[in-house]
């Protein structure tokens, strides 16, 4: 029995970079997959923090907080490096308790929003319960990601809101690998085929 293409989608899944993946931009990357079809794929790296960039300074640069009372919790949100494509484009990966007209639902429990209005809502304490702010994204052309998975560059794991939103960025990869049932130290840094 053959599987339909729609059964093979990675939308809403987490990709875990294998140690042998040669691109340093994806070292131990955990990627939340937003799109995956015959035309290509798009995801957000959720565990690489951008050094020296604070959410508060981004709000100030965009003049988001000028007319609102800013919720102090919003000021501590880390800014993540979502991937090498369009590094100045912002995305909010969030729980499904937040919806705006431009929000894209991903699976049953997540949404992605990328508007100034969403930033204003977050700054005012009216945003989602769980969120990550991400600059840039990872993109793949048609069949490119499927080929990389066949070459053992990535592992696939079901999404877990605890890993996505609550585990410290530097612990997400190890935590997700353990969810698959094995010790991260057991993974080879050498690519190969059986």
Buried (B, 14 or more C-beta within 10 A) or exposed (E): EEEEEEEEBBBBBBBBBBBBBEEEBBEBBBBBBBBBBEEBBBBBBBBBEBEEBBBBEBBEEBEBBEEBEBBEEBBEBBBBBBBBEEEEEBBBBBBBEBEEEEBEEBBEBBBBBBBEEBBBBBBBEEBBEBBBBBBBBBBBEEEEBBEBBEBBBBBEBEBBEEBBBEBEBEEBBBBBBEBEEEEBEEBEEEEEEE
